[in-house]
Amino acid sequence: MEDWKGSITEEMQGEELGRVIADYWRVRVGSTVFFDEAISASKATGLPIDRIADVIEAMDSHRGHDYDADVLACSFVPEENVAKVCELLDQIQALCVSM
């Protein structure tokens, strides 16, 4: 991300990139937590994997997002397009300011 030379002030309008993506694409929490990460969290906290899943489900419910509307859960990037998608993500990030 390009270094932004200004400062973020209280009167600035905007949103964090993660929130913009989650709201615009109706992304569920479960779309960004992968099974191996849930297992790792279970091992690290001592919580059963079912409890981890319950927390994810509760956050999804709070967001009001459903699986059918979730672009991240329903999209697949073919190998030949991965680099192009990464370039687009870099372009999106360049539109943001660093906090």
Secondary structure, 3 states (H helix, E strand, C coil): CCCCCCCCCCCCCCCCHHHHHHHHCCCCHHHCCCHHHHHHHHHHHCCCHHHHHHHHHHHHHHHCCCHHHCCCCCCCCCHHHHHHHHHHHHHHHHCCCCC
